[in-house]
Amino acid sequence: MRILLAAAVALTGLVALQAPVSASAKAPFVTRAALDPALVAGRGAEVDFAEQEAENAATNGTVIGPGRDAYTLPAEASGRRAVKLAPGQYVEFTLPKAANAITVRYSIPDAPRGGGITAPLDVSVGGRKRATMTLTSQYAWLYNQYPFSNDPDAGLLHPDWWITECSCVPDATTPAPEIAKPFRPNHFYDEQRLLLGRTYRAGDTVRLTAPAGSNAAWTVVDLLDSHLVGPPRVEVVAANVLAFGADPTGRRDSAGAIDKAIAFAKRARLKVYIPPGTYQVNRHIVVDDVTINGAGSWYTIIKGRQVGLDTPAPDGSVHTGVGFYGKDAAAGGSRNVHLSGFAIEGDVRDRVDTDQVNGVGGAMSDSTIDGLHIRHTKVGMWFDGPMRGLKITNNVIVDQIADGLNFHTGVTDSVVSGNFFRNTGDDALALWSDRTADARNRIERNTVQTPVLANGIAIYGGTDNTIANNLIADPIREGSAIQVGSRFGAEPFAGKLRITGNTTVRAGTYELNWNIGLGAIWFYALEKDIDADIEVSGDHYLDSTYNAIMLVSEWSVKDLYAIPKVRFKDIRVDGTGTSVVSARVKGSASFQNVDARNVGAVGANNCGAFNFPPTGSEFSLTDLGGNDGGWLAPWMLPNTITCDDRPPVVPPPPPSRW
């Protein structure tokens, strides 16, 4: 049999094509996560740029999308739409305010055998050519099953796994299914920043043109962020790395010089200053009891190659690369580390989970990380505790092969606030209580866009944690906006978990293995009960692809584990493709002032543990009043079985003011 995949279509870029939009100049249309900013006021990071979606700009190219099916170019675009340019075509943005720098999010094709290509993109401002950017797909285009491959022609990495495409285990199927290649292409987009050399006024136009002679058959532009970047920061009383032999041209390796500057600064009780320039660093810089400041992330760039190790390191790494690392927790960890004002650019092109090739890592207690820009590492920041008292603020983490930030093992009393994440290859933000609980942490006012795999924010066990006022948009596959999960060997949930004031949009992806859609927020009892004081309040779930809220267990353990009590209050649900709530587990939840509109299916899909006893579902719903919109009808209470896991999906209208 032949299995035809939308993936093959994605390679050609021929997805959900629409007619070209008008090429005449358009007024600036500023969004946040492709939404009217009024819909997300007070939520997410306060960023220093104006976001403009390409589909709202003037172009003689073609708008692709909307579309949410994984393995397609629209699905991985912000807002699920973008503009496709053939050679010679352009997209033109009108600046909403003064700017001297831009970020372009784009996709170009892979090389026929993988590994990526480069292609030009001309940048004109105010009608005059300003620069030619060199786009690359060398950090994009992954294929196949986890942990993925760079080879579009590779056979299945795990032919002994069940796959949705044939509803079978290929190795155990006769005749063997024929699986179309490339199999499950994903991670199509990348982004680049450009300083324009002068400040342009509001109303000036920025035109991005795929040159007529481009070697890329197509160029997809997703969005443009325009920035007004301040002057470089100068530190006069500091250990300047140039004095220790660092090379700001990037031609020579500067790791040793930075080490010397750190050692001197500690003896002299000074800060370390890294002035404007690009500094080559191809290994970890170990930091402890030191402050390192750059001139700003647009000016100070720490850039390195991924380097293969002759023999694996004790931690299992087979590569090393640029990164700032605290000492191992087993060696006491690091303390009093303060990093700010520089960029970290790695060279990670494939996923090796044992590799420590993260932008920032190790253990850092009583420390701060502020104003970094991190891209092309495996994980932006991965911390292995136990450790405490870390404050992570105002960073930009993009284009990661895996997570954006992960608190792994006993990270406590820490804050992650005001950070911006886009295009991560796994959970953008994760609290993973592996062996030791993460406790008393606050994840607040962060923005997450287009995590390609898994979730925007994931909480795997832990005690007394808070997830507040975040904005999460456009998860792509096998995850959703927020997950509360008993999985990955995590310690149980204990104490209080507060999820409050968050907004999700276009969330709830298709789960390959279960063949169902996930909720924008989902609770997953896989290895233990999820039994703690859990309250979800003030969240807004906008334009959910399937259901807004899901509580679920794995079929193999459905009679073992439960989600006994979760409280939902003061929630707004504006648009679901299917239900407001989907319950596929034993347990209960209460609802108070949960208002819903534009609901695509029955308000509550209640399957319980799928035993369907005559007494009703094993999951009960309690109405505490004020639940407007008719979604929680009296006949559903407390545990009427309404099980329909795969109803027709009814796309809701775009979100609007309540």
N, C-alpha and C positions, 0 to 999 in steps of 0.2 A: 504494500500500500504506500502511497505517497502522501506525506503530511505537508501541506502548504502553509507557510507562516507569513504573517504580516511583516516579519523581520526582513524577508527578502525584498519586500516592497520598500522598506525603509532605506535600504542601501541605495536605491536609485533616487530617493527623494520624492517619489511620486505618491505622496500621501495627502489625502483630503485637500485637493487643490481647489482654489477659488480663483475667480477672475482677478486680474491686476486691479489694484485700487488706483485712484486718481494720482497722477504724478505732480499735480499742482501743490504749492506750499500749503502746509497745514499748521494751524495754531498748536502750540505745545499742549500735550495731553499727559499730565504727570500722574503716575499711579504708585501704589505700594502693593507689591505682590500681585500686580495686574488688577488691582481693585481701586475704586474711588477711595482716596485716603480718609475720607470722613467715616468710612465703614470700619476702620481699624484704628481710630484715634486713641492714643494712650496705650497702644499695644505694639509689641515688637521693639526693635532697636531704633534709637534716634540716629539716623545715618546722615552723613555729610554730603549726600548726592541726591540728585533728582532722577528717578527711574522713569524711562519712557519706553514703552513697548513698540517694537518695530511695526506691528500690525496696525498701530494707530498713526503711523507716520506717512509721509508722502513717498510713493515708490512707483516705479514701472516694473517691479518684480511681481511675484505672486504670493499672496497670503496662503499659508498652509495651516490646516486645522479649522476649527477646533477638533481635538481628538485625544482620547485618554488611554487608548490601547497601548500597552507596553511594546517596546521594540520599534516604535515609530518616532520620527522627528517631532511631530506636534506634541506627543505625550511628554517629552522631556523639556519642552519649552515652557518658560514662565507664562502662566495664563493659558497654556495649551495651544497657543498660536504663535506663529513667527512669519518671517518673510524670506522667500527663496529667491535668490538672484542667479540668473544665468550670466555668463561673461558679458560685460557691457551694461548691465543693469545696476540700479542704485536704490538705496533707501535714504530719505532725507529727514532729519529731525530739526525742529526749531527749539533753540535753547529757551527754557522757561526762566532762567536767571543767569547772571554772570557765571562764566566757567572758564577754566584754563586747563582742564584735563577731562578725559573721557575713559570709560570702561566699555568695551564691546563684548557681548556674549554672542558666540557664533558656533557654527558647525560647518566643516568641510568634509569631503569623503575620505575614507581610509585608502591606503594603497591596496591594490588588488590582492596582495598576499599578506596584508597586515603591516603594522609598523608605522603607518601614518605618512602624510605628505605635508608639504608647505605650499602656501599660495598667497598671493598679494591681495591687499585690500586698500584702495586709495581713500584717503581722508581729506576732504576739502571743507574749509570753514569760510563762510561768507563769500562763497563763489571762487575761492582760491585754494589750490591744492596745498595742503599743509604737510602731509607725510604719506608714506606707504607703510602700512603695517604688514608684517609677515605672519600670517595665520598658520597654525599647525594643527594637525590631528594626531600627532605623535603621543599625546597624553589622553586620547579618547579611544573610542571603538574597542570595547571589550565584547567577548563572545562566550557562548556556551554556558555550562553549569558552573556553580560556585566551586572553586574560587576564580573561575573564568580564565580565558585564554586571549592572547593577542592575535591568534591565527584564525581567520574566517573559514578556512577549509578543514579545521580540526574536527575529528569525530567526537562523539560524546565523551566528556571527561568521566562520566559515571554511568555507563550503560546498564549497571545493575540498580539504578534508581528508577522509581516510577516517574514518568513524565506525563504531563497533561496532553501533550501534542498527539500521542497515540493512545492515551489512557491505558498504558501498559508499562511493564519493565522490559525494555528492548532486548536485553540479553536472555530473558526468559520467554520470549515470544517467537512463535513459529507460524508463518514465515517471519523473519526479522523485518521490522518496519523500516522503511526508507525515510530518513529524516532530512529534510531540506537544509542545505547550508547556504549561508552562514546561520548557525543555530543561535537564536536569541541575542542578536546584536543589541548593545545598550551603551550608555555613557557617551553620548554623541558630542556633547557640547564642551567648550572650553571658553576662557575669556582672557582678554588682554587689556592692559592699561596704557594710556598714552598721555604724556604731558604735551600740551599744544604750543608751549613757548611764549604765550602771551594770554591775556585775559580778553575774552569775547563777551559781548553784551547780550542780555536777554533779547530775543528776537533774531539773533544771528542763526544761520542754518549750518548744520553739520551733515555733510553728504558722505555716505559710505558707498563706494563703487567697486564692484568686482570688475577688474580691468578686462578689456576685450581679449587680451592675450593670456588670461589666467589659465593655468594648467588644471584648476579645479572645475569640474563639469558644473558644479553648483556651489553656491555659498549661501548658507542660511544665517540670517541675522535675527537674533531673538530680541535683544534690547540694547539700549544705550543708557548708561549712567553718566551724568555730567557732574563734574566736581569743581569746586573752587578751592584749590590747594594753597595753603599758606606757605610762607617762606620756610626754608630749612631751619631747624632748631640748632642753636650753637651752644656748646658747653665749653667754657673756657677753663674752668677749674676742674679738670678731669684727666684721667689717663687716656690720652688720645691714641687710638690704635696705630695711627700713622707713625707716631714716634717709636713704635716697636717693630716697624717694618711691614705693616699691612699694605697691600696693594689695592688702591681704589679703582684700578682699571680692570680688575678681575683676571689679569693674565697669570699672576702667580698665586699660589695657595697662601691664604692669610690665616689659616687655623692656628699655626704656631704663634704668630704675632698677637692674635687675640688672646691666646692663653697667657702670653707674657704680660699683656696689658692687665688682664684680670689679676694675675699674681701681684703685680706692682700695686694695683689699686687697693687690694686687700691689705697690703703692708702699710700703705700710705693713707688708708681710710678715705679713698677717693672713689668717685664713680668712674666707670669706663664710658668713653664716648667714641662712637663710630660715625665719622662725618660722612657727607654725601659720597656715593660711589657704589660700585658693585664689587663685592669681596668674594673670592672663591673659597669655599669651605666644603670639604668632602668627607667630613666625619663629625662626630659629636663634639660640641664644646661643653665641657662639664662645668656647671656653675653651682656655687655655694657661697652664701654670705657676700653677695656682690650685686651692684646695680649697673645695668648696661643700658645706655640710652643711645638711640640713633637720632638722625636729623629729621626723622619722619619717614613713614613707610614708603612714600613716593621717592625718597632721595637715598636712603640707606638700604641696600639690597644685599642680603647674604645668600649666595647662590652656589649650589654644588651639584656634582654628578653623583649618581648612585654607583657605589663601588662594590664589586664582588669580593667576598672574603675567601682566602685560600682554604681555610677550614672554618666550619661553623663556630660561632661564638657560643659561650656557655648558655646563653639565653635562647639559642636556636637560630639566631640571625645568620643568614647567608649573604647579606649585603649590609653595608653601612652607607651613610649619607649625611647631608647637612642636618643639624638639629642642635638645640640647646637643651641639655639634659641635667636634671638634678641627680644626685647620687642615688643608688638603689636604696629602697626602704630597708632591705636587710642589712645594709651598711650604715644605717642611721639616717639616710635621706639627707636632703639639703634644707637649709632654712635661710630666711631673709634674702631671698632672691627677688630682684625687681628688673623686669625686662620691659622696654617700651620703645616705640618709635622706629621700628625697622621692619623690613620685609624678609621673609624666608621663602626661597624658591628652590624646590627640590627637583628631582629627575626620576620620579617613580612612575613606571609605565605598566607594571603588572602587580598583581596582588599576591604577596607571600606573607601569610599571617604571622609567621615566626619572626619576621624582620622588624627590627627597631629602626625604622627609617621615617620617624615622625618629626614634625616641626619642633615640638617641645615635648619632653618626656621625663621619665624618672619620677622621683618624689620630691616635692617642694612644699614645705610647711611655712606658714607665716610669710607668704610671698605674694607678689602682684605681677600680673601680665596685662599690659595695656597698650592698645594702639598698634598691634602687629598686623601684618598682612601675610597670610600663609597660603601657598598654593603648590600643587604638584608634589606633595609629600604623601605618605601612605595615610596617616592620620594627622590632622592639624595639631592636636594636643592629646596625648594619651598619658595618663598618670597612673602609676602602679603604687598604691599605698601599702600600708597605712600612712596617712599624712593628714594634716589639718590646716585650716586657716589660710586657704588660697583664694585670692580674689582675681577673677578673670573678667576684664571689662574692655569694651570698645574695640574688639579685634574683628578682622575680616578673614574668614577661612573659606576658601573656594577650591573647587576642582581637585578633590581628594579621591584616591582610589578606595579608601574605606571611610571610617568615621570622621566627623568633624572634631568632636571632643568627647573623651570618655574618662569618667571617674571610675577607675577599676580598683576594687579591693580597699575598703576601709578609708575612703576619703570623707572627711567630716568637717563640719562647721565652715563650709566654703560657699562662695558666691560666684555665679556665672551670670553676668548682666550686661546688656547693651551690645551683644555681639551679633554679627551677621554671617550666616552660613548659606552657601549656594553650591549645588552640584557636588554633594558628597556621595560616595559610593557605598555607604552604609549609614547607620544611624547618625544623624547630624549631631545630636546631643544624647549622651547615654550615661546613666548612673548604673553601674554593674557591681552589685554587692557579691562579688565572688570570694567566698571563704570568710570575708569580714564585711560587715554591713557598712554601706555608705549612710551617713546619718547627719541630720540637721543641716542639710544643704539647701540653698535657694537657687533655682534656675528661673530668672526673671527678665522680662523685657528684651528677649532675643528674637531675631527674625531668622527663619529657616525657609529656604526656597529650593524646590526641585531636588530633594534627596532621591537619587536614582534607585537605590535599594534600601529596603527596611524603612525606618521611621524617622520622623522629624525629631521627636523627643521620646526616649525610651527609658523607663524606670524598671530595672530588674532587681526586685527586692529592696530592702533598706528600711530605715527607721526615721520617722519625723522629717521627711523631706517635703519641699514645697516647689511647685511648678506654677509660675504666676505671670500673667500678662505677656505671654509670648504670642508671636504670629507665625503660623506654620502653613505653607502653601505648596500644593502640587507634588505630593509624594508620587512616585512612579510605579513601583512594583514591590510586592511581597512585604508590605508594611503599610503604615498610614501616618497620620499626623502625630498622634500621641498613643504610646502603648504602655500599659502597666502589665508586666509579664513575670510570671513565676517560671523561669526557664534559664538555661545556660548555667545550671548549678548554683543559682543565686541563693543567698540567705533569704529567709522568709520576710515578708512585709510585717512590720511591727510598729507600734506607736501610731502616729498620725501621718497620713499622706493627704496633702492638700493640693488640688489642681484647680486653679481659680483664675478667672479673668483672661483666659486664652482665646484666640480666634484661629480657627482652621478654615481653609478654603480649598475647594476642589480636591478634597481628601477622601480616602477610602479606596484602596486599590483592589485589584482582582488577585485572589490568593490561588496560586497555581495548583498546589497540592490538594486543597479542599474544593477547588472549583466553585468558589463563592466569593462575593465581595466583602471586604472588611469595613468596619466602622471608621469614622473619622477619629474617634477615640475607641480603643479596644483593650479589654481586660482579658488576659490569656492565662488560665490556670493549667499549665502543662505538667509541672513537677511537684507542686504543693497547692494547698488551698491559698487563696488570696483573702486573708482574714485579718484585717486591721481596721483602724478607724479611718475610713476613706470617704472624703467628701469632694465632689466636683461641683463647683459653683461659679456662676458668672461667665461661663464659656459661651462662645458663639460658634456654631458649626454651620458654615456657609457653603452651599452648593456641593454637598457631599455626593460623591459618585454613586455610592450604594446607601448604606445606613449611616446615621450620625453616631450612634452608640452601639457597641457590640460587647457582649460578655460571653466568653467562649472557652471550651476545653477541647483537648484533642480526643478523637473518637476512642483511641485505645485506653484512655484513662478517664473517660467521661463519668464512670460510676465511682471513681476514687476521689476526685478533687472537686471543690466547690468554690464559689464566690459568695460567701454568706450574706454580706450586707455592704452595699454602696449607696451613698446618698447623692442624688442629683437635685440641685436647686438653682433657681434664677438663671436658667439656660435659655438661649434662643437658637432655634433650628430653622434656618432659612434655606429650604431646598434639600430634598433627598431624592436620589434615584429610586430608592426602595423605601425602607422603613425608618422610623425614628430610632427604635430600639430593636436589636436582634439578640435574643438570649438563647444560647446553645450550651448550657451548663446548669448544674444544680446551684441553687442559691436564691438570692433576693436582692431587690433594689427598690428604693423609694424615690418618688418624684414630686417636687414642689416648685411651682412657678416655672415649669418647663413649657415654653410656648413654641409651637411649630406651625409652619406654613409651607405650602408647595411640597407636600409629601407624596411620593410616587406610588406607595403601596400601603398595605395595612400598617397602622401606626406601630404596633408591637408584633414582631415575628417571634413567637415564643415556642421554641422547640424543647426547652429543658435539656435533659440528658438523653433524649430520643427513646426513652422507654415507653412513653405515651400511656401512663397508668390511667385507669378510669377516674381517679381522683383529680386528674389534671396534671399540668406540667410540674416538673420538679423545680421550676424557677417561678417565684412569685413577685408580682409588681404591686407596690403600695402607692396609692394616690393620696398625697398629703395636701392637695388642693392647689388651685391656681394654674392648672395645666391647660392652657388655652390652645385652641386649634382643632379640638375634637380628636386628636390622635390617640388619647388614652381613654377609650370609651368604657363605661361601666361594665359592659358585657365581657371585657377582657380580664377583669379583676376577680380574684387575685392571681389566678394561674390558668386561665383558659388556653388550651393548646391552639395556636394559630400558625402552626409550622408551615412555612413556604420559603425555603432558603434561596430559591432562584426565581423570584417573580420577574416579570418584564421590567426592565429599567426605564423609568420615565425621566428624561433629562429635565431638571427644573429650570426656571428662568434665572437670569443673572441675579445675584444678590442686590438688594436695595435697602434703603434706610427703613428702619422698623417703624 
